[in-house]
Amino acid sequence: MTIAAATVPEILWAPPPDDRAPSRMARWLEQLARERGLAFVTYDDAWSWSVDDLEVFWSSVWDFFDVRSETAYERPLADHRMPGASWFSGAQINYAEHALRLDGRAGTDIVVIGHSQTRDPVLFSAEDLRDQVARMRAGLVRLGVRRGDRVVGYLPHIPEALVAFLATASLGAVWSSCAPEFGVRSVIDRFAQVEPTVLLTVDGYRYGTKAIDRTAEVAEIRAALPSLQATVVVPYLEADPERIPGAIGWETLLAEPGTIGFEPVAFDHPLYILYSSGTTGLPKAIIHGHGGILLEHLKALGLHTDLGPADRFFWFTTTSWMMWNYLVSGLLVGATVVLFDGDPASPDLGALWRLASEAKVTYFGTSAPFIMACRKAGLAPGRELDLSRLRGVGSTGAPLPADGFRWVHEAVSSRVQLGSLSGGTDLCTGFLGPSPLVPVWAGEISCRMLGAKVEAYDEHARSVVGQQGELVISEPMPSMPVAFWGDPDRVRYRASYFAHYPGVWRHGDWITITDRGSCLVTGRSDATLKRGGVRLGTAEFYSVVEGLPEVSDSLVIHLEDEGGGPGELLLFVVLGATQVLDDGLRRRISNELRRNLSPRHVPDLLAAVPVIPRTISGKKLEVPVKRILSGTPLEDAAARDTLADPRSLDVFIELAARRNRRPATEA
């Protein structure tokens, strides 16, 4: 069925009447009309064309952003098959060359701003950044790093990580990183797969007011990586590089001036390796190519987010999350990138908003849980701080409820465009997001992004509008992984994305596409709730439960009945500091679920827990907790040190032990 007009949510932001005048997307459309004779009345018209004529669309992005190649490409898309699509064969490019081009920026313009709770702010001009990368590049060459070698960083979100990445890419070597809050086992599980030549690390860091020494962890990691030829240390916690024995100090490596240069590489040459969350099993080592990331991020940041040389672009992230890679690509469109390392809630939840004011941020990116936490805390940063430069707020990591949209509109600014973004590590981008030509409806992602043929498939693999279905991508995108490391025949790659619908990418989320072209993502399809034939995404459940003032967080799990019965629905809630889960609150939660969803979605078990298990990037561990409660041992269900709080699983291990009558040995 099609969503009725009466259910259309309120519009919180709309393009100005002269919406085509100021934006890069408008200028791209004008160039299409002028040079290719292609004219589109609406964004939906442009999107439909972009996914039906992939070759012309992506070549237009190449031309609009003046992508440079040592050699001419043969054709934009020689092979449409998934996996295995062949993009821009014959091209010889380098991502770092485009990042350091910094079109529209003078040499003295500040292009990197690094804030930290460990040291004073660090600012780089365009000249500084190029000089730092040239010095780092020369240092890596002295260490013997060559094209195709892997350079890895156990680094926080600091300017040194950006410099090291760009220098690595300039050589045609391959970058990979983990944040230093990751535990030893998780780092080794990732880095050992790719056999790095050089490790860059810190000695420790501060998280809020707490000093965290990582010298012992670094020693264990080095011992487990026999391929290492050198370790480079940024003396971050203490100004003593000798705290890491046998390591080269950052300043020593960068002591000699270098000449900036860029190794031309094939379009699909590996740029960096990202990793799946690793909450179950060994993380997938996902290879992304120079060209795919370059084109996709130019499109996403330049056209959809409308970033350019006048912008200061911030996103709260760590070097373990794909949003770090997305943020640093702000350089591709000439924006200044604003980095932050530390506790976003120290000394309070207003810390990042104060940073936005101080750094004159124009685009502020964060996670849906952070926005909802600010709303719960009653923050009003737009009334308390000077956010006059701010024109956009980005949200990702989880579906953002309508109340989160309204909070941004009311408490931050009614002028800003909220860009709710959905995508993932697998493509290192968002394929659902904002557009300067499309309104923002409360609780909805504005549109499917150009060049991304996202569809909702029903149970018969038919594309549907106005009803929930499996999120699929039915045509290739340049930023789809080149491959998985250690998977030469693509067996694991095919099994991960193409086993369910051969030749079509299955992402693993539930999506509803409205007749207006907006989208609602309602949770993971492998964590869905289904009772009595009624299917419900977990995001809708959380929107109801966490909308109650007494509840700060929640997790819902459905344990199926192998005999075909309704199964068991378990709801776990984190309450405010002064709240108690008494009979009255239990009834209130149940009544809200019954009223807003259905009687079948009243939980069989409702329990309070101290914390909800989340990955470091903020994703709830629905499937791992379900596996634990079903009797799967912890070591097969989840990896503790990929979690924001490694002890957050203890209560579920204890509950599973009681339910399955086995000792809680893992707790």
C-alpha positions, 0 to 999 in steps of 0.5 A: 500500500502507499502511505496516505497523505494524512500520515505525511509528517511535518516539514522541518526544513525546506529548500528556499524558493530559489533553491537551485541558485546557491548549491553545488547540486544546482550547479551540477544540474546546470552543467548537465543541461548546458553540456549534455542536454539533460534537464530535470524538473525535480530531484526525483527525476535526477535520481531516476536518471542517475541510477538508470544511466550509471555511465553518464551519471558517474562520468558527469561527477568526474567532469564536474569535480575535475578528477585528474588521471594520468591516463584517459579512462576507457569507459565509466562502467565496462561491466555491471555485474555484482560483484565484479563491476568494472569502473573507469578501467584505464584510469590512473589516479591518486586519492591523496592528490585530490585531497591535497589539491584544496581547490579554492583555498589559499596556502595560509588558509586553515584547513585542519583544526584538531581539538583534544582533551590530551593537549592544546589545539593543533591547526594546519594551514594548507601549506602546513598540511602539504609540508607535513604529508611530504615529510611523512611521505619521505619518512615512510620511503626511508622505512622502505614503504612501497606501493601495496605495503600496509601501514596501520595506525593505532591512533586517536582522531588527531591530525597525525592520523590524517597526515599518515593516511594521506602520505600512505595513500600518496605512495600507493600503499594501503592504510588501515586504523584502529582507535586506541580504546580498542583492546589488544585482541580486537586490534590483532584480529584486524591488523594481523590479517593485513600483515602491516609493514609499519605501525603508527601508535600513541603511548596513551591518551586522555578520555575526559579527565582520565589518563589511559596508558597504552604502552603495555597494549602496544607491546602486545600488538607489536609482538603479534605482528611479525611483518612489522619493520618499524614502529612510529610513536606519537608521544601523545600522553607524555612527551617521551617517545622512548616510552615505546622501546625501539620505536621511532619518534614522530618528530624524528620521522618527519625531521627531513623536508620532503617533496610532495608526490603522488603515485598514479594507481588504477581506479580499484587500487586499494586505498584503505582497509576497513573492518566489519564490527567484529562482534561475532567472528573474525572481522571482515577486512574490507578493501576500498579503492582510490577511485571508488572512494574519491568519486563517491565522497565527492558526490556525497559531500560535494553534491548532497551535503553541499560542502565547499571551501567556505565550510568547516566540517565536523563529525564526532567519530574515532579512527575505527569508524568509517565516519573518520574516512568520510570526514577527512574526505571533506578535504576533497571539496576544499572544506576545513575538517575539524577533528576531536579526540576525547569524551563527548560528554566531558565535562557535560553533553554541551562539550561538542556544541561549545566546540562547534561554536568556538571552531565556527563549524558550519556542518556538525555531524554526530550520532542519533544516540548523541542527539537523543541524549542531548534531548533527554538532558534538556540541552538548548545549544542554539539558545546558549551558544553562538551557532550562527555559522551552523547550516547543517547537522548530520546524524547517523549510526542508528535511525533517528526518531522524529523527536530527535529531528524536532529537538534539532529544529527547536533547540539547535536552529530552525534554519539548519538542514538535518541530514539523517544519513544511512549507509555503512562501513561496507560502502564507506558512505551513505546511500540514503541522506540529504539533498539541498533540493529536498525537504526534511520530514520529521523522522524520515531520511530525505532521499535516496542519494544519486547513483544509489539504486536503493530499493525495498524488496518484499518477500517475493523479491519485488520492489515495493513503495509504501511498505517495509521491505529488505533494503537492497542495492540493485545496481553497482556503486563505485565504492562497493568493496574491491574485495575482502583481504584474504578472500581471493575468490570472493567466496566470503564477499559473495556470501556476505552480500549476494547470497540471498539475492544473486546479483543484488546487494542485500544490506541487512536493514528494513526500509520503507520508501515513501511515495515522496521518495523519503525513506525510513530505516527501521532496524536490522532485518536479522534482528527483526521482531515477528510475532503472529505474522506481524513484522516490526523493526526494532527502531520503531520499538525504541522510538516508543520506549525511549520516548518515555522520560524515565527510560534513557536507553533500551534493547529488545530481543525476540527469541523465536519458538522452534515449534512455531509459537509466538516466541518470547519478547524480552525488553531491557531498559536503562532508567534515569538515575532516580527511577525504579522499575516498579509495577507502575512503570512496567504498566506504563511501558506496556501500555505505550507499546500496546497503544502505539504498536500492538498488543503482540509487542508487549514484552514477556520479560521487562527488566532494568539493566545498568547499560545497553551493550553498544559497539564503540561506534554506538550500534546496539548489539541486538544479534549478539545478545540474542545469541547469548540468550539463546545459549551461544557461548560469549566467545562465539557471540561477541568480542568484548573489546569491540564494545564501548563498555566491555562489561555491558554483556555481563548481565545477559551472560548471567541471565542466559546462565539462569535460563539455560541452567549453566554456570555464568563462567564468562561474567 
